[in-house]
Amino acid sequence: MMAKRKISLNELSEKVDITLSNLSILKTGKAKAVRFTTLEAICKALDCQPGDILEFVED
């Protein structure tokens, strides 16, 4: 979605007010959880729905 919107990790980090390292953890799928407020901010910044950026993967 970031590529589709032509936005870098740095730009998204600034728009969402999340540290670059935390955003990177989310992007790589290494996060165990995400706050709804964070998800909402990311979706607003990328003009998308949560389903556009989340994927369920069974362990």
Protein Blocks (a to p, Z undefined) as FASTA:
>chain_A
ZZmnopafklmmmmnopafklmmmmmnopafbdcfklmmmmmmmnopafklmgccddZZ
